[in-house]
Amino acid sequence: YVVGGIPTVGKTTFILNMVQSICKQDKKVLFASLEMPYEDVITKLISDLGDEDMESVRDLDSLDDEKKGKVSKKAVDLASNIAGYNRHFIGKEAITVVDIENEVGILGDVDIVFIDYLQKITPINLKVSRYEQISQISKDIKYLATKFGIPIVTVASINRSFSRRDIKKPMLSDFRDSGNVEYDIDVALLMYRASQFESVPKDRENVAEIIIAKQRQGKGGHSIELLFKPEISKF
């Protein structure tokens, strides 16, 4: 499963909302973060779980004493809940698909893997073109999902050139640096917020459209609207 979109559309927040929801179902989750340090991941999870302003959680010292005490206690309680999840984290520079495969093998019985994000995975062969590198990474992730029989959800950037089109909504062919990603994936979810490209009514500023651009097991081509609340990291 690939979640695609331009920077700042909310891709990481979207998959962390998924992580939170799936962890609440007592599933075993592996989250591979190549984009964000562990502390920021936890801050987003706390903000989502407690409907608490992310900046307040991140910078308690900026609050007055009363607010600081309330937010601090709430954050500690929520962090304790999150610590009880069967969630595992791998985050370092130069992660390869093999690193993720090894982690899944060591943990055992992983229900789902999230990767943030595809284009930051380190290729095994540095001597080939970027196009070939991303294509190979895509194939390796597909192999990994098949080998372990589990869903793998990865974020992927898309080419900004689509913004020059009259219709700004992204399409399957917009995945950056690779022509093979669109063929390997089973489901493609493309994120779009009209407010990033044009003036919209105030009540539509934080509406995000999740376009189901590909669905190998069912109907594609339609979309779902969600309300994006960036201050609390929640869709």
N, C-alpha and C positions, 0 to 999 in steps of 0.2 A: 504494500500500500504506500503510495507516495502522496504527500501533502505539499503542493507546489504554490509558489507565490513570490512576489517581489519582497525585498526587505521592508520591515516595519508593518507588514500587513497583519502579523500576529501568529505566524506559523508555530513558533515554539510554545507560545501560550496555549494554542489550540491542542497540540499533542500532550502538553502537561495536564490539561483538563481531562484528556483521555486517560492518562496515567493515573490521575487521582481517582477517577470513576472506576477504573478496572481494579485498582488496589483495594477499593472499598468492597469489592466482590471476592476478596481473599485470594486473588490470583497472584502468581509469581511473575514479577515484571523486571526486565532488565532495561535500564535507560543508559544509552551511550551518548554522552554529550561532548561534542567536539567544538561547540560554539560558546557554551556558558559554564562558568565554574560551579561547583557543587553548592556553594553558599547561595548563589543567585537562584538555582533550581529550587532549593528549599524555601527561599523567600517567596517565590512565585506560588509554590504549593500552599504555604501558610496563608498568603493573601487570598487565594482562590477558596480554600477550605473555610476561612473565617470571614469572608467578605470584608476584609480589612485592607485599607489603602496600602499599597505596596511600598510607597515612599516612607510611610510611617513605620512599617516593619523594618525597613532597611536602615533608617536613620532615626533611632529612638531619641538621640540626644537633641534633635531639633524640636522635640515636643515639650510642652510645659509639664511640670512634675505630675499633675493629676492624670493627664492624658498618657504620659509616658508609663506610669504605673499600670494603667488599664491595658494599654496595648502590649506592654511587656509580659504581663501575666497571661493574657490571651495567646500571645505568640508562643510562650513556653508550653501552655496546655496543648495548643495545636501541633507544635513540634513533637510533643510526646505522642500524640495520635499518629502522626506521620511516621515516627520511628517504629511504630508497631506494624507498619505495612511490610509485606513481603516484597520489598522493592530494593533492587540492587543497582549500583551506579558504577559506570566505568567512564572516566574522564581524564584524558591526558593528551598531549600532543602526539601526532604521528600514529593515530589508531588505524589499524588495517582491518579488513574484513576477517582476516585470520585471528586477530586479537579478540574480536567479538565472538567468533566461532569458539575459540578456546574458553572464553568466559561462560558461554552458554553450556559448554560441555562440563566445566568445573561445577557450576551451580546445579545443573540437572533439573529436570522437570520445569523448565521455564515455560510460562504460558504465552508470553508475547514479548517482543523486543521493539524498542523505540530507538531511532538513530537521529541525532540532530547535528550535522546534516550530511546528505549524500556527497556533495561536492567537496567536503572537507576530509573525507576518508582518504588516508594515504594509499596511493596505488602501489602495487608490488613492482611493476615495471616502470621506471622513471624515464626510460629511453624512447618510449613511443609517444605519439601525439596526445594532447589533452583529451581529444575526442575519443581516442582508443582507450585511454585510462578510465574515463568515466563509464564508457561502455562495458569494460571489463568489471569494474566495481559493481555496476548494475547487475550483470550476469552472476557475479559471485554472491550478491545478496539474495538473488532469486534461488540460487543453489542452496544457500544456507536455510532459507525458509522451507524448501522442499526436504532437505536432509533431516531437519528436526521436526518437520510437520507442524510448524507454528507460524502465526502471522508476524511479519516484520513491517513496521511502519517507519518510514523515513521521510524527513523533510528534504525538499530540494528547491533550489533557486530556479527561477525561470528568466528567460532573456527579456531585458527591458525593452527590446525593440518593438514589442507588441504595443507599447504605449503610443507609438507613432501611427497606429491604425485608427481609423474612425471609430471602430468599436473596440474599446479598451479591455474588454474581458479576455483573460488569458485562455489559450487553447492548448491542447495536448502537445502540439508541435513546438511549443515555446520553451521546453526544457533546455536549459543552458548547456552548451558544450557536448551534447550527446544526441545522437539520433536513435540510439538503441533503448534508452530508458523507457520511452513510450511503448515499446514492444514487449519489454520484459515484465512490466508491472501488471498486476491483476486489477487494481483499483487506483484511479487517479482522482484526487480531490484538489481542485484549484481554488485558492482563496482570492476574493476580490472585494475591495471596498471602493465604491464610486467616489467617495469623498477624497480619496487620494489623487483624483484626476480632475475633478470638477466641483463646482459649487452645488451643494444639495440642501434640501430643507433641514432645519436644525434637528428635527426628530429622526432624520435618516443619516446623520453624520457618523454614527458608530454602528451602522448596519453592515454586516459582512455577509457576502454571498459565498456559499460553499458549492462550487460547480462540480458535479459528478461527471467528469470528462470521459472516464472509462470505467466500466464495470463488467468484468469478464463473466461474472456469475449472474448478471441480471441487467436491468434497464439502466442506461446511462443517458447523458445529455440533458438532464434536468438539474435543478439547483435547490438549495435550502437556505433560507435566510436566518441568520443568528444575530443577536445583539452583542456587540463587543464592548466590554467594560474594562478598558486597559488599566484603570487605576487599581482594580482589584484582580487583575489577571484572570478574567473569566469571560468565556463565551456562553 
